[in-house]
Amino acid sequence: MIVVENLVKVYKDVRALDSLNLEVKPGQMYGFLGPNCAGKSTTILSLLGLVFPQDGRIELLGEEVFNGGRFKEGKLVKAKAKIGYMPEHATLWDFLTPLQTLDIIGRAFKFPKAEREKRIEELLKLVNLWEVRNKKVGKFSKGMRQRLLLAQALINDPELLILDEPMTGLDPRGIAEFKEIIQEQRKSGKTVFFSSHILAHVEEVCDTVGVIVKGKLRLEDSIENIKREFLRKAGYTIIIEINRPVNWSSAEWNVTPLGKNKYRVVAEDDIREELHDFVASQAAKVLTMQVKEPSLEEIFLKLVE
């Protein structure tokens, strides 16, 4: 769906993209993460032909749209007809209503009037703006503007949806609704490329993550595999609660008391079986035991460091 190979973009003396490689497969919910000035926006704008890289290769929906410093305009236009894009910073026409805004965009895609009107009604109901369809956009809150931007990104029923910081400005209810809409788009067969700095949103919504730092992709894998690998390298943290105190002096692990008969045990490997045996050897019983998984935020901060 998206293939980027050795993409290079230099602004004067700043190397925004440094031989970037990434791949988004059909049907994926791909979270694109990185600190400020990591190259996230430059990557997205390059995919859309709005920034001109100096070198590398871009493939969109099976079409090679960029190679060796040049865009292939015909193939780029063909691919973009199947893409929905929600920018982080977008200017809406404040003097228009949501109906008028989406009608203009629908006309740009050359939809017949009946089809256009039906699609606009569906989308405004989907993003909960139908009741304010005749209200001027200039009077909208930030969250309402975000929802209208999502609607415009969906108007052509795209195969690939590119979202740049889509939940900025939404209240908790709006965020929950937004996540639900995105999940529904994926269920309908769409591929979602989702750039965000709010790691909790990515962790809840996406199945695959790519982390870009200083123009290079530092990591790309499923969230499950990333956590498993990080856990293996950083050590296992196991929370254990037992029915009576035990003597940990002979244990080879790092043990910290958390309260009465509750401990945090850190070891290089998964030692749950050994822990059971250790506790049982002192005639005690394990009441609860769990491995504390790292959050995506913890992994991200480690990678950025």
C-alpha positions, 0 to 999 in steps of 0.5 A, a space after each residue: 500500500 505504501 513503500 518508501 525506499 531510501 528517501 532523502 529530503 534535505 532542507 538547506 543543511 538539515 537532513 529531514 529524511 535520511 535514507 528512510 525506508 518503511 512499508 505499510 501493508 494493505 489492511 494495516 493500522 500503521 502508527 507513525 511515531 517520532 519526536 518533534 522534527 523527526 521527519 513525520 510531516 515531511 514523510 507524509 507531504 512527500 507521499 502526497 507529492 507536496 514536498 519534493 525529495 532529492 532521492 529515493 523511491 515511493 510506491 502508493 497503492 501499487 503505483 511507483 509515483 516517485 523515483 530518483 528525484 522525480 514524481 511521475 505525475 500521472 501515476 501520482 494523480 491516479 494514486 491520490 484519487 484513492 487516498 484520503 488525507 487529514 492534515 494536522 494544520 488545515 484551513 477550512 472555509 469559515 464562511 461556508 457550512 459543512 454541507 457546502 464544504 463537502 459539496 465543493 470537495 465532492 464536485 472536485 472528485 466529479 461525483 454526480 449530484 445525487 451520489 454527492 448528496 447521499 455521501 455528504 449526509 452519510 459522512 456528516 452523520 458519521 462524524 456527528 455534524 449533521 445537526 449543524 450542517 447549515 452552521 458556518 464553519 467559522 463558529 465551530 470549535 476545534 473538535 468540530 473542525 477536526 471532525 469535518 476534516 475527517 469527513 472531507 478525508 473520507 468523501 471519496 471512500 479512499 482505500 488509503 487513509 492518511 491521518 496527521 495528528 487527527 485527535 488534536 483538540 478533541 474532548 474525551 468523548 470526541 476521541 472515543 468516537 474518533 477511534 471508533 470511526 477509524 476502527 470501522 474504516 479499517 473493518 471496511 477494508 481501508 488501510 490507515 497511516 496514522 501519525 501522532 505524538 499521543 502514544 496512548 492513542 496509537 497503542 489503542 488504535 494501531 496494530 503496527 508501529 514505525 518510529 522515526 528519529 532524525 529522518 531514519 526509521 528506528 523501529 517497525 513492527 507489530 506492537 505485540 512484537 515490539 513489547 515482547 522484544 523490549 521486555 526481553 532486552 530490558 528484563 521482566 518485571 513481575 508483580 507477585 503477591 503471596 500469603 505469607 512473608 518469605 526470605 529473599 536473601 538467596 534469590 538471584 533476582 532484584 526484589 522490591 517490597 510493594 506492601 504486605 507480602 507483595 513484591 516487584 521482582 525484576 529478572 533478565 528472563 521470564 522466571 514465573 515458574 522459578 518464582 512458584 518453586 521458590 515460594 513453595 520451597 518456603 511453604 508459602 503460596 502464590 496468590 497473584 502473579 503478573 508480568 508488567 508489560 512496558 507501555 508504548 511510551 516507555 519503549 518510545 522514550 527509550 528509542 528516542 534516547 
